[in-house]
Amino acid sequence: MTARWVVDEVAPARDIDVIWQPISLQFKNEIGEDHERYPAYHASHRMLRV
């Protein structure tokens, strides 16, 4: 299943609204500042604020 399929086919057929909510992997994976990948997670999280 793809996101486009849900938006283009399913939502109109079932009369539903699709609401996108980005999630930071930093919080999902519980990445702290001491984790080796913290700089990458932090940079990607900052991009969501554009």
N, CA, C, O and CB atoms as a CASP TS submission, in Angstrom:
PFRMAT TS
TARGET T0000
AUTHOR 0000-0000-0000
METHOD Language model
MODEL 1
PARENT N/A
ATOM      1  N   MET     1       0.846  -1.178   0.000  1.00  0.00           N
ATOM      2  CA  MET     1       0.000   0.000   0.000  1.00  0.00           C
ATOM      3  C   MET     1       0.887   1.235   0.000  1.00  0.00           C
ATOM      4  O   MET     1       1.858   1.311   0.752  1.00  0.00           O
ATOM      5  CB  MET     1      -0.960   0.002   1.217  1.00  0.00           C
ATOM      6  N   THR     2       0.563   2.159  -0.811  1.00  0.00           N
ATOM      7  CA  THR     2       1.324   3.403  -0.855  1.00  0.00           C
ATOM      8  C   THR     2       0.472   4.559  -0.364  1.00  0.00           C
ATOM      9  O   THR     2      -0.758   4.492  -0.359  1.00  0.00           O
ATOM     10  CB  THR     2       1.832   3.680  -2.277  1.00  0.00           C
ATOM     11  N   ALA     3       1.141   5.607   0.044  1.00  0.00           N
ATOM     12  CA  ALA     3       0.440   6.794   0.532  1.00  0.00           C
ATOM     13  C   ALA     3      -0.402   7.419  -0.574  1.00  0.00           C
ATOM     14  O   ALA     3      -1.508   7.894  -0.315  1.00  0.00           O
ATOM     15  CB  ALA     3       1.438   7.820   1.079  1.00  0.00           C
ATOM     16  N   ARG     4       0.111   7.423  -1.804  1.00  0.00           N
ATOM     17  CA  ARG     4      -0.653   8.010  -2.907  1.00  0.00           C
ATOM     18  C   ARG     4      -1.950   7.244  -3.145  1.00  0.00           C
ATOM     19  O   ARG     4      -2.983   7.849  -3.432  1.00  0.00           O
ATOM     20  CB  ARG     4       0.187   8.030  -4.190  1.00  0.00           C
ATOM     21  N   TRP     5      -1.906   5.933  -3.029  1.00  0.00           N
ATOM     22  CA  TRP     5      -3.098   5.116  -3.220  1.00  0.00           C
ATOM     23  C   TRP     5      -4.158   5.475  -2.184  1.00  0.00           C
ATOM     24  O   TRP     5      -5.340   5.584  -2.509  1.00  0.00           O
ATOM     25  CB  TRP     5      -2.749   3.620  -3.134  1.00  0.00           C
ATOM     26  N   VAL     6      -3.733   5.657  -0.950  1.00  0.00           N
ATOM     27  CA  VAL     6      -4.681   6.029   0.104  1.00  0.00           C
ATOM     28  C   VAL     6      -5.300   7.385  -0.198  1.00  0.00           C
ATOM     29  O   VAL     6      -6.514   7.557  -0.080  1.00  0.00           O
ATOM     30  CB  VAL     6      -3.986   6.055   1.482  1.00  0.00           C
ATOM     31  N   VAL     7      -4.476   8.341  -0.586  1.00  0.00           N
ATOM     32  CA  VAL     7      -4.967   9.698  -0.848  1.00  0.00           C
ATOM     33  C   VAL     7      -5.834   9.746  -2.105  1.00  0.00           C
ATOM     34  O   VAL     7      -6.898  10.366  -2.101  1.00  0.00           O
ATOM     35  CB  VAL     7      -3.790  10.671  -0.989  1.00  0.00           C
ATOM     36  N   ASP     8      -5.390   9.099  -3.175  1.00  0.00           N
ATOM     37  CA  ASP     8      -6.080   9.204  -4.463  1.00  0.00           C
ATOM     38  C   ASP     8      -7.290   8.282  -4.604  1.00  0.00           C
ATOM     39  O   ASP     8      -8.276   8.657  -5.238  1.00  0.00           O
ATOM     40  CB  ASP     8      -5.117   8.909  -5.564  1.00  0.00           C
ATOM     41  N   GLU     9      -7.233   7.109  -4.035  1.00  0.00           N
ATOM     42  CA  GLU     9      -8.287   6.116  -4.246  1.00  0.00           C
ATOM     43  C   GLU     9      -9.164   5.879  -3.019  1.00  0.00           C
ATOM     44  O   GLU     9     -10.391   5.929  -3.107  1.00  0.00           O
ATOM     45  CB  GLU     9      -7.673   4.818  -4.668  1.00  0.00           C
ATOM     46  N   VAL    10      -8.548   5.627  -1.905  1.00  0.00           N
ATOM     47  CA  VAL    10      -9.304   5.227  -0.717  1.00  0.00           C
ATOM     48  C   VAL    10     -10.040   6.397  -0.076  1.00  0.00           C
ATOM     49  O   VAL    10     -11.229   6.292   0.226  1.00  0.00           O
ATOM     50  CB  VAL    10      -8.376   4.593   0.300  1.00  0.00           C
ATOM     51  N   ALA    11      -9.350   7.502   0.132  1.00  0.00           N
ATOM     52  CA  ALA    11      -9.963   8.643   0.826  1.00  0.00           C
ATOM     53  C   ALA    11     -11.240   9.132   0.141  1.00  0.00           C
ATOM     54  O   ALA    11     -12.252   9.306   0.820  1.00  0.00           O
ATOM     55  CB  ALA    11      -8.967   9.787   0.916  1.00  0.00           C
ATOM     56  N   PRO    12     -11.236   9.360  -1.168  1.00  0.00           N
ATOM     57  CA  PRO    12     -12.482   9.812  -1.804  1.00  0.00           C
ATOM     58  C   PRO    12     -13.591   8.751  -1.760  1.00  0.00           C
ATOM     59  O   PRO    12     -14.763   9.086  -1.588  1.00  0.00           O
ATOM     60  CB  PRO    12     -12.209  10.198  -3.252  1.00  0.00           C
ATOM     61  N   ALA    13     -13.224   7.488  -1.912  1.00  0.00           N
ATOM     62  CA  ALA    13     -14.223   6.421  -1.933  1.00  0.00           C
ATOM     63  C   ALA    13     -14.874   6.221  -0.569  1.00  0.00           C
ATOM     64  O   ALA    13     -16.047   5.855  -0.483  1.00  0.00           O
ATOM     65  CB  ALA    13     -13.587   5.121  -2.395  1.00  0.00           C
ATOM     66  N   ARG    14     -14.121   6.458   0.484  1.00  0.00           N
ATOM     67  CA  ARG    14     -14.639   6.237   1.840  1.00  0.00           C
ATOM     68  C   ARG    14     -14.972   7.525   2.565  1.00  0.00           C
ATOM     69  O   ARG    14     -15.355   7.503   3.735  1.00  0.00           O
ATOM     70  CB  ARG    14     -13.643   5.459   2.649  1.00  0.00           C
ATOM     71  N   ASP    15     -14.830   8.648   1.878  1.00  0.00           N
ATOM     72  CA  ASP    15     -15.137   9.961   2.442  1.00  0.00           C
ATOM     73  C   ASP    15     -14.364  10.210   3.742  1.00  0.00           C
ATOM     74  O   ASP    15     -14.947  10.527   4.779  1.00  0.00           O
ATOM     75  CB  ASP    15     -16.642  10.086   2.695  1.00  0.00           C
ATOM     76  N   ILE    16     -13.043  10.058   3.660  1.00  0.00           N
ATOM     77  CA  ILE    16     -12.188  10.324   4.820  1.00  0.00           C
ATOM     78  C   ILE    16     -11.171  11.405   4.467  1.00  0.00           C
ATOM     79  O   ILE    16     -10.848  11.614   3.297  1.00  0.00           O
ATOM     80  CB  ILE    16     -11.467   9.027   5.290  1.00  0.00           C
ATOM     81  N   ASP    17     -10.680  12.077   5.482  1.00  0.00           N
ATOM     82  CA  ASP    17      -9.631  13.077   5.319  1.00  0.00           C
ATOM     83  C   ASP    17      -8.307  12.477   5.763  1.00  0.00           C
ATOM     84  O   ASP    17      -8.225  11.860   6.825  1.00  0.00           O
ATOM     85  CB  ASP    17      -9.954  14.366   6.123  1.00  0.00           C
ATOM     86  N   VAL    18      -7.286  12.655   4.963  1.00  0.00           N
ATOM     87  CA  VAL    18      -5.947  12.184   5.306  1.00  0.00           C
ATOM     88  C   VAL    18      -5.175  13.359   5.879  1.00  0.00           C
ATOM     89  O   VAL    18      -5.067  14.412   5.250  1.00  0.00           O
ATOM     90  CB  VAL    18      -5.212  11.574   4.061  1.00  0.00           C
ATOM     91  N   ILE    19      -4.640  13.171   7.076  1.00  0.00           N
ATOM     92  CA  ILE    19      -3.854  14.204   7.750  1.00  0.00           C
ATOM     93  C   ILE    19      -2.450  13.645   7.967  1.00  0.00           C
ATOM     94  O   ILE    19      -2.273  12.625   8.634  1.00  0.00           O
ATOM     95  CB  ILE    19      -4.517  14.640   9.116  1.00  0.00           C
ATOM     96  N   TRP    20      -1.458  14.324   7.398  1.00  0.00           N
ATOM     97  CA  TRP    20      -0.075  13.872   7.528  1.00  0.00           C
ATOM     98  C   TRP    20       0.535  14.461   8.788  1.00  0.00           C
ATOM     99  O   TRP    20       0.401  15.657   9.046  1.00  0.00           O
ATOM    100  CB  TRP    20       0.756  14.267   6.285  1.00  0.00           C
ATOM    101  N   GLN    21       1.200  13.631   9.569  1.00  0.00           N
ATOM    102  CA  GLN    21       1.888  14.080  10.768  1.00  0.00           C
ATOM    103  C   GLN    21       3.290  13.469  10.785  1.00  0.00           C
ATOM    104  O   GLN    21       3.453  12.295  11.115  1.00  0.00           O
ATOM    105  CB  GLN    21       1.089  13.693  12.051  1.00  0.00           C
ATOM    106  N   PRO    22       4.294  14.262  10.431  1.00  0.00           N
ATOM    107  CA  PRO    22       5.656  13.720  10.449  1.00  0.00           C
ATOM    108  C   PRO    22       6.074  13.367  11.867  1.00  0.00           C
ATOM    109  O   PRO    22       5.652  14.007  12.830  1.00  0.00           O
ATOM    110  CB  PRO    22       6.648  14.724   9.840  1.00  0.00           C
ATOM    111  N   ILE    23       6.898  12.356  11.982  1.00  0.00           N
ATOM    112  CA  ILE    23       7.393  11.941  13.290  1.00  0.00           C
ATOM    113  C   ILE    23       8.912  11.890  13.232  1.00  0.00           C
ATOM    114  O   ILE    23       9.498  11.438  12.248  1.00  0.00           O
ATOM    115  CB  ILE    23       6.799  10.558  13.711  1.00  0.00           C
ATOM    116  N   SER    24       9.519  12.347  14.273  1.00  0.00           N
ATOM    117  CA  SER    24      10.969  12.339  14.349  1.00  0.00           C
ATOM    118  C   SER    24      11.448  10.969  14.822  1.00  0.00           C
ATOM    119  O   SER    24      10.995  10.469  15.851  1.00  0.00           O
ATOM    120  CB  SER    24      11.476  13.455  15.292  1.00  0.00           C
ATOM    121  N   LEU    25      12.363  10.366  14.068  1.00  0.00           N
ATOM    122  CA  LEU    25      12.924   9.085  14.491  1.00  0.00           C
ATOM    123  C   LEU    25      13.721   9.220  15.781  1.00  0.00           C
ATOM    124  O   LEU    25      13.930   8.240  16.495  1.00  0.00           O
ATOM    125  CB  LEU    25      13.808   8.511  13.394  1.00  0.00           C
ATOM    126  N   GLN    26      14.161  10.429  16.073  1.00  0.00           N
ATOM    127  CA  GLN    26      14.876  10.660  17.326  1.00  0.00           C
ATOM    128  C   GLN    26      13.987  10.292  18.510  1.00  0.00           C
ATOM    129  O   GLN    26      14.447   9.664  19.463  1.00  0.00           O
ATOM    130  CB  GLN    26      15.334  12.133  17.431  1.00  0.00           C
ATOM    131  N   PHE    27      12.730  10.677  18.453  1.00  0.00           N
ATOM    132  CA  PHE    27      11.817  10.376  19.553  1.00  0.00           C
ATOM    133  C   PHE    27      11.303   8.945  19.480  1.00  0.00           C
ATOM    134  O   PHE    27      11.185   8.276  20.507  1.00  0.00           O
ATOM    135  CB  PHE    27      10.646  11.347  19.546  1.00  0.00           C
ATOM    136  N   LYS    28      10.999   8.471  18.284  1.00  0.00           N
ATOM    137  CA  LYS    28      10.509   7.104  18.121  1.00  0.00           C
ATOM    138  C   LYS    28      11.539   6.093  18.608  1.00  0.00           C
ATOM    139  O   LYS    28      11.196   5.133  19.298  1.00  0.00           O
ATOM    140  CB  LYS    28      10.158   6.834  16.655  1.00  0.00           C
ATOM    141  N   ASN    29      12.791   6.311  18.251  1.00  0.00           N
ATOM    142  CA  ASN    29      13.857   5.374  18.607  1.00  0.00           C
ATOM    143  C   ASN    29      14.560   5.734  19.906  1.00  0.00           C
ATOM    144  O   ASN    29      15.524   5.076  20.296  1.00  0.00           O
ATOM    145  CB  ASN    29      14.865   5.308  17.499  1.00  0.00           C
ATOM    146  N   GLU    30      14.079   6.777  20.578  1.00  0.00           N
ATOM    147  CA  GLU    30      14.648   7.231  21.846  1.00  0.00           C
ATOM    148  C   GLU    30      16.151   7.478  21.734  1.00  0.00           C
ATOM    149  O   GLU    30      16.946   6.935  22.502  1.00  0.00           O
ATOM    150  CB  GLU    30      14.372   6.207  22.943  1.00  0.00           C
ATOM    151  N   ILE    31      16.521   8.311  20.757  1.00  0.00           N
ATOM    152  CA  ILE    31      17.919   8.645  20.521  1.00  0.00           C
ATOM    153  C   ILE    31      18.294   9.843  21.381  1.00  0.00           C
ATOM    154  O   ILE    31      17.702  10.915  21.259  1.00  0.00           O
ATOM    155  CB  ILE    31      18.179   8.939  19.019  1.00  0.00           C
ATOM    156  N   GLY    32      19.278   9.655  22.246  1.00  0.00           N
ATOM    157  CA  GLY    32      19.750  10.743  23.091  1.00  0.00           C
ATOM    158  C   GLY    32      20.974  11.415  22.494  1.00  0.00           C
ATOM    159  O   GLY    32      21.512  10.963  21.483  1.00  0.00           O
ATOM    160  N   GLU    33      21.408  12.495  23.126  1.00  0.00           N
ATOM    161  CA  GLU    33      22.552  13.252  22.610  1.00  0.00           C
ATOM    162  C   GLU    33      23.841  12.441  22.599  1.00  0.00           C
ATOM    163  O   GLU    33      24.771  12.779  21.867  1.00  0.00           O
ATOM    164  CB  GLU    33      22.754  14.501  23.431  1.00  0.00           C
ATOM    165  N   ASP    34      23.916  11.386  23.389  1.00  0.00           N
ATOM    166  CA  ASP    34      25.129  10.570  23.446  1.00  0.00           C
ATOM    167  C   ASP    34      25.153   9.464  22.381  1.00  0.00           C
ATOM    168  O   ASP    34      26.149   8.750  22.263  1.00  0.00           O
ATOM    169  CB  ASP    34      25.261   9.952  24.825  1.00  0.00           C
ATOM    170  N   HIS    35      24.082   9.314  21.613  1.00  0.00           N
ATOM    171  CA  HIS    35      24.007   8.279  20.579  1.00  0.00           C
ATOM    172  C   HIS    35      24.849   8.689  19.373  1.00  0.00           C
ATOM    173  O   HIS    35      24.923   9.873  19.042  1.00  0.00           O
ATOM    174  CB  HIS    35      22.534   8.028  20.154  1.00  0.00           C
ATOM    175  N   GLU    36      25.483   7.719  18.718  1.00  0.00           N
ATOM    176  CA  GLU    36      26.367   8.007  17.579  1.00  0.00           C
ATOM    177  C   GLU    36      25.636   8.650  16.402  1.00  0.00           C
ATOM    178  O   GLU    36      26.253   9.373  15.620  1.00  0.00           O
ATOM    179  CB  GLU    36      27.036   6.731  17.115  1.00  0.00           C
ATOM    180  N   ARG    37      24.360   8.406  16.263  1.00  0.00           N
ATOM    181  CA  ARG    37      23.597   8.966  15.143  1.00  0.00           C
ATOM    182  C   ARG    37      22.840  10.242  15.510  1.00  0.00           C
ATOM    183  O   ARG    37      22.059  10.745  14.702  1.00  0.00           O
ATOM    184  CB  ARG    37      22.620   7.937  14.630  1.00  0.00           C
ATOM    185  N   TYR    38      23.053  10.760  16.686  1.00  0.00           N
ATOM    186  CA  TYR    38      22.331  11.955  17.118  1.00  0.00           C
ATOM    187  C   TYR    38      22.482  13.130  16.147  1.00  0.00           C
ATOM    188  O   TYR    38      21.479  13.774  15.842  1.00  0.00           O
ATOM    189  CB  TYR    38      22.810  12.369  18.488  1.00  0.00           C
ATOM    190  N   PRO    39      23.679  13.442  15.647  1.00  0.00           N
ATOM    191  CA  PRO    39      23.796  14.579  14.720  1.00  0.00           C
ATOM    192  C   PRO    39      22.901  14.431  13.476  1.00  0.00           C
ATOM    193  O   PRO    39      22.305  15.411  13.027  1.00  0.00           O
ATOM    194  CB  PRO    39      25.251  14.737  14.283  1.00  0.00           C
ATOM    195  N   ALA    40      22.805  13.238  12.928  1.00  0.00           N
ATOM    196  CA  ALA    40      21.958  13.019  11.746  1.00  0.00           C
ATOM    197  C   ALA    40      20.478  13.161  12.096  1.00  0.00           C
ATOM    198  O   ALA    40      19.719  13.780  11.352  1.00  0.00           O
ATOM    199  CB  ALA    40      22.223  11.627  11.144  1.00  0.00           C
ATOM    200  N   TYR    41      20.075  12.595  13.215  1.00  0.00           N
ATOM    201  CA  TYR    41      18.679  12.722  13.640  1.00  0.00           C
ATOM    202  C   TYR    41      18.337  14.182  13.910  1.00  0.00           C
ATOM    203  O   TYR    41      17.269  14.659  13.527  1.00  0.00           O
ATOM    204  CB  TYR    41      18.413  11.869  14.897  1.00  0.00           C
ATOM    205  N   HIS    42      19.233  14.874  14.560  1.00  0.00           N
ATOM    206  CA  HIS    42      19.001  16.277  14.896  1.00  0.00           C
ATOM    207  C   HIS    42      18.871  17.122  13.622  1.00  0.00           C
ATOM    208  O   HIS    42      17.999  17.987  13.539  1.00  0.00           O
ATOM    209  CB  HIS    42      20.146  16.815  15.785  1.00  0.00           C
ATOM    210  N   ALA    43      19.730  16.876  12.640  1.00  0.00           N
ATOM    211  CA  ALA    43      19.678  17.630  11.382  1.00  0.00           C
ATOM    212  C   ALA    43      18.375  17.369  10.636  1.00  0.00           C
ATOM    213  O   ALA    43      17.772  18.302  10.105  1.00  0.00           O
ATOM    214  CB  ALA    43      20.872  17.266  10.491  1.00  0.00           C
ATOM    215  N   SER    44      17.936  16.118  10.590  1.00  0.00           N
ATOM    216  CA  SER    44      16.690  15.814   9.879  1.00  0.00           C
ATOM    217  C   SER    44      15.487  16.399  10.608  1.00  0.00           C
ATOM    218  O   SER    44      14.521  16.809   9.965  1.00  0.00           O
ATOM    219  CB  SER    44      16.520  14.297   9.720  1.00  0.00           C
ATOM    220  N   HIS    45      15.527  16.446  11.909  1.00  0.00           N
ATOM    221  CA  HIS    45      14.433  17.044  12.682  1.00  0.00           C
ATOM    222  C   HIS    45      14.341  18.547  12.406  1.00  0.00           C
ATOM    223  O   HIS    45      13.244  19.098  12.316  1.00  0.00           O
ATOM    224  CB  HIS    45      14.633  16.788  14.197  1.00  0.00           C
ATOM    225  N   ARG    46      15.480  19.200  12.273  1.00  0.00           N
ATOM    226  CA  ARG    46      15.490  20.639  11.986  1.00  0.00           C
ATOM    227  C   ARG    46      14.863  20.935  10.629  1.00  0.00           C
ATOM    228  O   ARG    46      14.257  21.991  10.450  1.00  0.00           O
ATOM    229  CB  ARG    46      16.924  21.184  12.029  1.00  0.00           C
ATOM    230  N   MET    47      14.998  20.015   9.665  1.00  0.00           N
ATOM    231  CA  MET    47      14.415  20.226   8.335  1.00  0.00           C
ATOM    232  C   MET    47      12.891  20.260   8.377  1.00  0.00           C
ATOM    233  O   MET    47      12.272  20.867   7.504  1.00  0.00           O
ATOM    234  CB  MET    47      14.876  19.133   7.382  1.00  0.00           C
ATOM    235  N   LEU    48      12.276  19.629   9.360  1.00  0.00           N
ATOM    236  CA  LEU    48      10.818  19.638   9.468  1.00  0.00           C
ATOM    237  C   LEU    48      10.285  21.016   9.824  1.00  0.00           C
ATOM    238  O   LEU    48       9.099  21.287   9.635  1.00  0.00           O
ATOM    239  CB  LEU    48      10.363  18.630  10.504  1.00  0.00           C
ATOM    240  N   ARG    49      11.133  21.877  10.329  1.00  0.00           N
ATOM    241  CA  ARG    49      10.704  23.193  10.776  1.00  0.00           C
ATOM    242  C   ARG    49      10.741  24.247   9.676  1.00  0.00           C
ATOM    243  O   ARG    49      10.464  25.419   9.934  1.00  0.00           O
ATOM    244  CB  ARG    49      11.561  23.636  11.916  1.00  0.00           C
ATOM    245  N   VAL    50      11.077  23.848   8.459  1.00  0.00           N
ATOM    246  CA  VAL    50      11.148  24.802   7.342  1.00  0.00           C
ATOM    247  C   VAL    50       9.762  25.263   6.962  1.00  0.00           C
ATOM    248  O   VAL    50       9.609  26.068   6.043  1.00  0.00           O
ATOM    249  CB  VAL    50      11.849  24.175   6.123  1.00  0.00           C
TER
END
